[in-house]
Amino acid sequence: MANEINNFQEIISHCKEYGYIFQSSELYDGLSAVYDYGQMGAQLKKNLRDEWWKSMTQLHDNIVGIDAAIFMHPTVWKASGHVDNFSDPMIDNKDSNKRYRVDHLIEAHAETLEKTSAEALITEMDRLLASDDLAGLKTLIESNKIKCSISKTCNWTDVRQFNLMFSTQIGSVAEEADTIYLRPETAQGIFVNFLNVQKTGRMKIPFGIAQTGKAFRNEIVARQFIFRMREFEQMEMQFFVRPGTQMEWYNFWKETRKKWHESIGIPSEKLRYHDHVKLAHYADAALDIEFEFPFGWKELEGIHSRTDFDLTQHAKYSKKKIQYFDNDLNSEGKPYGNYTPFVVETSVGLDRLFLTVISLAYAEEKWNKEDGTEDSRVVMKIPAKIAPIKLAILPLLKKDGLPEIATELMNECKQHFHCFYEEKDAIGKRYRRMDAIGTPFCVTIDHQTKEDNTVTIRYRDTMTQERIPMSEIKNLVQKACW
């Protein structure tokens, strides 16, 4: 694990050095648990978002996409339960003033125990959390002599609940303003638009509504780089089904989503299902698709069978009927009828997916050359179809008409995929720079190109090179990115 953690720190440094991720407001010493995506990171993030959007809304005939506003009527969050229940139990160490999320503190201690003791501790924690027994949680921490990682003492405050929603005011005068919230999830924007989408799109059950967008949570203990942040992006799809069929669709989306992750280059052995033992009050089934990050197995995507809770709650609070009239029931020998659809949810964090991809891609390689000397490189083996830059076009020299030929190829290819042009430094240095960025293909224009219109193409993952006609470059790269 120590080597993996060290490797993770190197990944974080690499992301900054090559324009993937920067600390937000770094000029002013940064803002904790908030990050900016640089020129490479923004493009990789967009590519991942586009792949998800295409798989949901283009490749499924019965799923459409929306883009709901971040600001919503405050009663939305009352109906969803977020105002009253969206909180985490926290505890402070009086000596260090460090604040911990109680479940994280206890789970970290459990990792130091033998299996039987650890399981017993986690079971008791889950029982106390389920019953909202804050005093019992403090007693559990004290009786197990769980210490602060900084002060090494057990001098704890009482456990308190902290609501995770950010609030702000809407209105022209502060004294007259109403309190609203930055959305902590994107799902509610889908639920409150159920009738709008169903009626205007003439959608028939079963059907889905997909959305990507920013969400905000006041995470007290944000950690592990972009894994847990205060401002993040979700990609969610709510699939509305006939009551009684939800488990069929739950299993369908469980398998479909895992296959999708594998389709973008995540090895199946790095993914696993984790069924929820303790279900949310509105769910009748839930699981996580977990990925083996450098810091352990963690949630990448959640699949939840949410029953009819959300639509029922919004109908109750809005005092408006939210139901579906199912014409198909009569053809099955069942009476026509209105009902509140059940929902199966798929929810993946785009930032966590980004972290998954770069964790897999980053590699440090060393080998012996033919003369016996050692060579090395740092490479990002990002799958070609989601790589920020697909092709680097490199004239060997900045003269003799080579830049002009390279520019012609650049103009031909950039209409179809992202290209990068560079003529500075020796060709070997340029190759290494493209490896570190994650560019899958490099093309070198040299004097032979002027004679026979062939170029040297270099493949990032193997570092092999071959001579091919320049006219084949565009199709070769497009085929690899399909």
TAHU-V36108 format. One record per residue. N is the residue number from 0. PSI is psi in radians with two decimals (NA if undefined). OMEGA is omega in degrees with one decimal (999 if undefined). NEAR is the number of other ideal C-beta (glycine too) atoms within 10 Angstrom. Layout:
# TAHU-V36108
N:PSI:OMEGA:NEAR
N:PSI:OMEGA:NEAR
This chain:
# TAHU-V36108
0:-0.63:-178.8:8
1:-0.77:179.3:6
2:-0.65:179.5:8
3:-0.70:178.2:13
4:-0.73:176.6:12
5:-0.73:177.0:11
6:-0.66:179.7:15
7:-0.69:177.2:18
8:-0.62:177.2:11
9:-0.62:176.5:14
10:-0.76:179.7:19
11:-0.79:179.3:18
12:-0.71:-179.7:10
13:-0.69:-179.8:18
14:-0.65:178.2:24
15:-0.78:-174.6:15
16:-0.55:-175.3:10
17:0.42:168.3:19
18:0.49:177.6:16
19:-0.94:-176.4:26
20:2.36:175.2:26
21:2.66:170.8:16
22:2.32:179.6:16
23:2.38:178.1:17
24:0.63:-177.4:11
25:-0.54:178.4:12
26:-0.52:179.6:8
27:0.58:177.6:7
28:0.20:169.2:7
29:2.81:174.6:13
30:2.16:-172.9:14
31:2.35:174.6:10
32:0.47:173.6:22
33:2.34:-175.0:15
34:2.66:174.1:23
35:2.47:175.9:13
36:2.17:179.9:20
37:-2.93:-172.6:17
38:-0.64:177.4:12
39:-0.73:-178.7:21
40:-0.68:-179.9:22
41:-0.67:-179.4:15
42:-0.71:176.6:18
43:-0.73:179.0:24
44:-0.74:178.2:21
45:-0.71:179.7:14
46:-0.71:178.3:22
47:-0.75:178.5:22
48:-0.76:-179.7:16
49:-0.68:178.4:13
50:-0.74:179.2:18
51:-0.81:-177.8:21
52:-0.75:178.7:15
53:-0.78:-177.1:11
54:-0.55:-178.3:19
55:-0.96:-168.5:23
56:-0.39:-178.7:17
57:-0.65:-175.0:10
58:-0.07:172.9:9
59:2.17:-177.1:16
60:-0.37:-173.4:8
61:0.46:175.9:13
62:2.29:177.6:19
63:2.82:-178.5:18
64:2.61:173.5:16
65:3.03:175.5:17
66:1.54:-178.4:9
67:2.68:-178.6:18
68:2.66:174.8:8
69:-0.76:177.6:14
70:2.31:179.3:12
71:2.83:177.6:17
72:2.34:-175.2:14
73:-0.43:179.1:15
74:-0.39:175.1:13
75:-0.76:-174.9:21
76:-0.36:171.3:21
77:-0.78:-179.9:13
78:-0.69:-176.9:21
79:-0.27:-179.1:25
80:-0.06:-176.2:15
81:-0.60:-178.7:19
82:-0.73:-175.0:17
83:-0.47:-168.0:10
84:-0.12:-174.2:12
85:1.38:-176.3:19
86:2.82:177.0:16
87:2.44:174.0:19
88:2.23:-178.1:20
89:2.71:176.8:19
90:2.50:-179.4:22
91:2.53:171.0:18
92:2.17:-174.1:21
93:-0.45:-177.1:13
94:-0.68:-177.9:14
95:-0.26:-174.4:14
96:0.32:177.8:11
97:2.37:-178.4:14
98:2.40:-178.9:15
99:2.52:165.2:22
100:2.27:-170.2:17
101:-0.77:-177.6:24
102:-0.62:177.5:17
103:-0.71:-179.7:15
104:-0.81:-178.3:24
105:-0.70:179.4:23
106:-0.68:178.6:14
107:-0.68:177.4:12
108:-0.66:-179.2:17
109:-0.55:-179.7:18
110:-0.31:179.4:8
111:-0.09:-175.8:9
112:2.88:173.6:14
113:2.83:-169.1:7
114:-0.83:-176.1:8
115:-0.78:-179.7:8
116:-0.67:179.7:12
117:-0.77:-180.0:15
118:-0.69:178.9:12
119:-0.71:179.9:12
120:-0.79:-179.5:18
121:-0.67:178.5:16
122:-0.78:179.1:11
123:-0.69:176.9:16
124:-0.81:-179.5:22
125:-0.66:179.5:14
126:-0.76:-179.2:13
127:-0.68:177.7:22
128:-0.73:-178.6:18
129:-0.59:-179.2:10
130:0.04:179.3:10
131:0.66:-179.1:12
132:1.51:-176.3:15
133:-0.68:178.2:18
134:-0.68:178.3:10
135:-0.62:178.0:16
136:-0.72:177.8:23
137:-0.75:178.1:18
138:-0.71:178.5:13
139:-0.73:179.1:19
140:-0.78:-177.3:21
141:-0.70:-178.0:12
142:-0.45:177.1:10
143:0.08:177.7:17
144:0.81:178.6:8
145:2.20:-172.7:20
146:2.72:172.1:16
147:2.41:-177.9:20
148:-0.31:-178.7:11
149:-0.96:-176.2:11
150:-0.33:-176.8:14
151:0.47:179.1:10
152:2.91:178.6:12
153:0.53:-176.2:16
154:1.57:-169.6:13
155:2.63:169.6:20
156:3.09:171.1:13
157:2.72:175.9:10
158:2.34:-179.9:21
159:2.67:177.1:14
160:2.34:177.0:13
161:2.07:177.5:14
162:2.39:-172.6:17
163:-0.02:-178.4:16
164:2.42:171.0:16
165:2.34:177.1:15
166:2.71:175.3:13
167:-3.12:-179.0:10
168:2.55:175.7:12
169:2.32:-176.1:10
170:2.83:-174.7:11
171:-0.42:179.7:6
172:2.25:-173.5:7
173:-0.71:-177.5:7
174:-0.44:-177.8:6
175:0.00:-172.8:8
176:2.61:173.7:12
177:2.56:178.0:9
178:2.24:171.8:10
179:3.07:-173.5:19
180:2.58:166.5:21
181:2.25:-171.6:18
182:2.32:176.6:26
183:-0.13:176.2:20
184:2.82:-178.6:18
185:-0.19:-172.6:23
186:-0.67:-174.3:24
187:-0.51:175.2:21
188:-0.50:176.0:21
189:-0.80:-176.2:24
190:-0.75:-177.5:23
191:-0.22:176.3:21
192:0.17:-177.6:16
193:-0.90:-177.5:23
194:-0.70:179.2:17
195:-0.84:-177.5:11
196:-0.75:-177.2:18
197:-0.76:-176.8:20
198:-0.82:-177.6:9
199:-0.52:179.2:10
200:-0.05:-178.1:13
201:0.80:-175.5:7
202:2.46:178.6:18
203:2.41:175.5:13
204:2.33:1.3:20
205:2.52:174.9:19
206:2.83:-177.4:20
207:2.73:173.3:25
208:2.18:-177.1:28
209:2.68:178.1:22
210:2.51:169.2:21
211:2.62:178.1:21
212:2.96:-178.5:18
213:2.53:172.0:13
214:2.83:-171.1:19
215:2.27:177.3:18
216:2.34:-178.6:22
217:1.16:-179.3:18
218:2.06:178.7:18
219:-0.67:-179.7:16
220:1.40:175.8:16
221:2.45:-173.3:17
222:3.04:174.3:12
223:0.90:172.6:17
224:-2.20:-176.6:22
225:0.18:179.4:22
226:-0.72:179.9:19
227:1.91:-175.3:18
228:2.95:177.8:23
229:-0.46:175.0:20
230:2.10:-173.8:17
231:3.04:-177.7:21
232:2.34:179.2:21
233:2.68:171.4:20
234:1.87:-172.2:22
235:2.60:174.3:24
236:2.19:176.6:25
237:2.13:-175.0:28
238:2.02:-173.9:27
239:2.20:-172.4:26
240:2.88:175.9:21
241:2.35:176.9:17
242:2.37:-178.3:11
243:-0.29:179.0:9
244:0.05:-171.0:15
245:-0.61:-177.8:22
246:-0.57:175.0:14
247:-0.80:-179.3:12
248:-0.55:175.6:21
249:-0.82:179.2:24
250:-0.63:177.4:14
251:-0.87:-177.1:16
252:-0.52:174.8:19
253:-0.83:-178.8:19
254:-0.70:-177.1:11
255:-0.74:-177.6:14
256:-0.66:177.7:21
257:-0.71:178.1:19
258:-0.62:178.9:11
259:-0.76:178.1:19
260:-0.69:177.9:20
261:-0.57:-177.7:13
262:-0.38:178.3:12
263:0.21:171.1:18
264:0.15:178.4:16
265:2.09:-177.0:21
266:2.47:-178.2:11
267:-0.56:-178.8:10
268:-0.21:177.0:7
269:0.03:-179.9:17
270:2.59:175.5:20
271:2.78:175.1:14
272:2.50:173.3:12
273:1.84:179.7:14
274:2.42:177.3:11
275:2.22:175.1:14
276:-0.76:179.1:9
277:1.99:-176.9:9
278:2.59:170.0:13
279:2.69:-173.6:13
280:-0.40:-176.8:9
281:-0.10:-171.1:18
282:2.60:171.1:16
283:0.00:172.9:15
284:2.55:178.7:18
285:2.51:175.2:20
286:2.83:172.4:17
287:2.47:163.3:18
288:1.97:-175.9:21
289:2.63:176.0:17
290:2.54:178.7:23
291:1.54:176.7:18
292:2.93:176.2:21
293:-0.35:179.7:19
294:0.28:174.6:15
295:3.09:179.2:13
296:2.15:-178.9:14
297:2.81:-178.4:17
298:2.30:172.5:17
299:-0.78:-179.1:25
300:2.54:177.8:25
301:2.42:173.3:18
302:2.13:-174.6:27
303:2.37:169.6:24
304:1.84:-169.1:24
305:0.13:-175.2:23
306:-2.52:-179.0:20
307:0.32:-172.9:19
308:-0.89:-171.0:19
309:-0.87:-179.1:26
310:-0.64:178.0:23
311:-0.75:179.0:15
312:-0.77:-179.2:19
313:-0.56:174.6:20
314:-0.71:-179.0:18
315:-0.83:-174.8:11
316:-0.54:179.7:14
317:-0.27:-175.9:14
318:0.59:176.9:6
319:2.54:-177.9:9
320:2.15:176.8:9
321:1.59:-178.9:20
322:2.99:179.7:16
323:2.31:176.4:20
324:2.00:-172.0:11
325:1.76:178.5:18
326:-0.44:-173.9:10
327:-0.27:-178.5:11
328:-0.68:-176.7:15
329:-0.61:179.3:11
330:-0.30:178.0:7
331:0.20:178.5:7
332:0.25:178.7:6
333:2.64:-177.8:10
334:2.59:172.5:7
335:2.69:176.9:10
336:2.70:171.9:11
337:2.53:172.5:9
338:2.82:174.1:15
339:2.08:-178.0:19
340:2.63:168.2:25
341:2.84:-174.6:26
342:2.34:168.3:27
343:2.17:-173.5:27
344:2.40:166.1:21
345:2.26:-175.5:24
346:2.03:179.7:18
347:2.40:176.1:25
348:2.14:-179.7:23
349:-0.67:179.7:20
350:-0.67:177.4:22
351:-0.62:176.6:23
352:-0.71:175.3:23
353:-0.83:-180.0:23
354:-0.63:176.4:25
355:-0.83:-176.6:26
356:-0.81:-177.2:23
357:-0.50:176.4:21
358:-0.68:177.3:21
359:-0.62:-170.8:19
360:-0.59:-171.7:19
361:2.27:178.4:21
362:2.52:173.0:13
363:2.08:-173.5:11
364:2.46:175.4:12
365:2.55:177.7:8
366:2.85:177.1:9
367:2.29:178.0:9
368:3.02:-177.1:8
369:-0.51:-179.9:5
370:0.08:176.7:6
371:-0.18:178.5:6
372:2.78:-178.3:7
373:2.50:175.4:8
374:2.83:-178.6:13
375:2.89:174.7:9
376:2.75:168.0:15
377:2.26:-173.9:15
378:2.54:173.7:20
379:1.81:-176.6:27
380:1.10:179.1:17
381:2.30:177.6:25
382:2.45:-172.1:20
383:-0.65:-173.3:23
384:-0.28:176.6:17
385:0.00:179.8:23
386:2.47:-179.7:27
387:-0.78:177.3:24
388:2.25:-178.1:20
389:-0.64:-171.1:23
390:2.28:171.7:31
391:2.28:-179.0:23
392:2.06:-167.6:26
393:1.77:172.4:25
394:2.36:-176.3:25
395:-0.69:179.5:20
396:2.77:178.5:13
397:0.61:-178.4:9
398:-3.05:176.4:9
399:0.42:177.1:13
400:0.01:-178.9:13
401:-0.73:177.2:20
402:-0.59:-179.2:18
403:-0.71:177.9:10
404:-0.73:179.4:19
405:-0.68:179.3:23
406:-0.64:176.9:14
407:-0.77:178.6:13
408:-0.68:178.5:22
409:-0.81:-178.9:17
410:-0.56:178.5:10
411:-0.70:-172.0:15
412:-0.55:-172.3:19
413:-0.22:174.2:15
414:-0.30:-172.3:8
415:-0.47:179.0:14
416:2.91:-176.7:18
417:2.23:179.1:15
418:2.85:178.0:21
419:2.31:-179.3:19
420:2.31:177.6:15
421:2.38:179.1:16
422:0.07:-178.9:16
423:2.53:175.8:9
424:2.90:177.9:12
425:2.68:-174.7:9
426:-0.60:179.1:17
427:-0.71:178.0:9
428:-0.66:179.1:11
429:-0.69:175.9:19
430:-0.80:-178.4:21
431:-0.68:179.4:17
432:-0.71:178.3:17
433:-0.61:174.8:23
434:-0.79:-177.1:23
435:-0.53:177.1:16
436:-0.57:179.5:21
437:0.35:-179.1:25
438:2.10:-173.3:26
439:-0.44:-176.4:24
440:2.40:172.1:23
441:2.40:178.0:25
442:2.23:178.7:24
443:2.24:176.6:22
444:2.11:-179.3:26
445:-2.97:-175.7:18
446:-0.53:178.3:11
447:-0.50:178.0:14
448:-0.63:-179.2:22
449:-0.46:-176.7:12
450:-0.73:-172.1:8
451:0.14:178.6:10
452:0.54:172.5:11
453:2.75:179.5:17
454:2.87:174.6:25
455:2.12:175.9:18
456:2.32:-178.9:20
457:2.34:-179.0:21
458:2.17:-173.2:14
459:-0.86:-170.2:23
460:-0.61:-178.5:12
461:-0.29:-175.7:7
462:0.24:176.0:15
463:2.72:-179.3:9
464:2.60:174.2:12
465:2.77:-179.4:10
466:2.14:179.6:12
467:2.80:176.2:13
468:2.42:-179.7:10
469:-0.50:-178.8:19
470:-0.27:-178.5:12
471:-0.16:-172.8:12
472:-0.89:-175.5:19
473:-0.84:-177.4:16
474:-0.66:180.0:10
475:-0.82:-178.6:14
476:-0.74:179.4:21
477:-0.71:179.9:15
478:-0.70:179.9:9
479:-0.46:-177.2:17
480:-0.01:-176.0:19
481:NA:999:7
